[in-house]
Structures are given as structure tokens and as C-alpha cells.
């Protein structure tokens, strides 16, 4: 059985391990190496001040969803939740865990005063992620471009 729960500081080492699995699959890994201390600090901050949930199966973490709560750029009176990480372990993909994490972040974001959640879809994200966003009521809102300078 898999449970979705708030992450705790005791989860940070497992979050760093999951991030080490996830990060190499991103295009960011081609630009800069992951720093485990930075990831631990980020996870600690999200747990303390934002929204960070984990999926736990048989005592092991198999997924995570973390969002940062921040004022909208053009109206600081509107709070947005912006995805930092949403990931499930390869061995549990195709189950309901990704969808459950995505849905589970909504209420804590509402409770914190956010009225929008913005999720990220990277060029190498699996196409089923975008399909899940759309089935869950998300609309495409922005595409980003990055350049080395």
C-alpha cells in the first residue's frame, strides 16, 4: 500500500537520493552537476515553508512533489504554487502514484492561500506527464528557453 504524506526533515536523505535518480534525466544535468547539499537545503526549506509531499510504499519513499509558494509576478496579492519537483520512481510508474501526488498537493496549496499551481514540463519529460496535467485540469501557460551566456 502506498500513502501520500507531508515530507519531514527525516525524509531529506531519501529525497536527496530520489533527486539523484531524477536529476540525470533532466536537461539541467547537461549544464550543471547536482549538489547534494543544495538539494538537501532546498528540500528542508520546502518542508518548512512551502508544500512538500512524499509517496511511501512499504516503508520506502517512491515519489515526491514539492512546490514553492510565491507571489504572482504581476500581482503580489495572488499567491501561486510553483513546482520545484514532481517525480515517481521508475518501478512504480504506471500506477496511480503520480496522479495521487499531483492531486494531493492541491489542498495544502489552497490552505496556504495559493489559488494557482504551475507545473513544469521539460523538453525530455515523458509525454504522459503533459497528458496527466491536462486530464487534471491544467492548461499550458508558458514555454521557457534557456541560453548559456
Residue pairs with C-beta under 8 A, 6 or more apart in sequence:
1 57
1 58
2 55
2 56
2 57
2 62
2 92
2 95
2 97
2 100
3 55
3 56
3 57
4 53
4 54
4 55
4 56
4 97
4 100
4 101
4 104
5 53
5 54
5 56
6 47
6 52
6 53
6 54
6 108
7 15
7 43
7 46
7 47
7 52
7 53
7 54
7 64
7 66
8 47
9 44
9 47
11 43
11 47
11 54
11 61
12 40
12 43
12 44
12 47
13 40
14 54
14 60
14 61
15 39
15 40
15 43
15 52
15 54
15 61
15 64
16 36
16 39
16 40
16 43
18 61
18 63
18 64
18 87
18 89
19 34
19 39
19 43
19 85
19 87
20 34
20 36
21 87
21 89
21 90
22 85
22 87
23 29
23 34
24 34
25 124
26 122
26 124
27 122
27 123
27 124
31 146
31 148
42 84
43 52
43 66
46 52
46 66
46 67
46 68
46 84
49 69
50 66
50 67
50 68
50 69
50 81
50 112
51 65
51 66
51 67
51 69
51 81
51 105
51 108
51 109
51 112
52 64
52 65
52 66
52 67
53 64
53 65
53 66
53 101
53 104
53 105
53 108
54 61
54 63
54 64
55 61
55 62
55 63
55 64
55 88
55 92
55 97
55 100
55 101
56 62
57 92
57 97
62 88
62 89
62 91
62 92
62 97
63 87
63 88
63 89
63 92
63 97
63 98
63 101
64 85
64 86
64 87
64 101
65 83
65 85
65 86
65 87
65 101
65 102
65 104
65 105
66 83
66 84
66 85
66 86
67 81
67 82
67 83
67 84
67 105
67 109
67 117
68 81
68 82
68 84
69 79
69 80
69 81
69 82
69 109
69 112
69 113
69 114
70 79
70 80
70 82
71 77
71 78
71 79
71 80
72 78
72 79
72 80
72 116
78 115
78 116
79 112
79 113
79 114
79 115
80 114
80 115
80 116
80 117
80 118
81 105
81 109
81 112
81 114
81 116
81 117
81 118
82 117
82 118
83 117
83 118
83 119
83 120
86 98
86 101
86 102
86 119
86 120
88 97
88 98
88 101
98 129
98 132
99 132
99 136
102 119
102 132
102 133
102 136
103 136
105 117
106 117
109 117
117 138
118 141
118 142
119 133
119 138
121 129
121 130
121 133
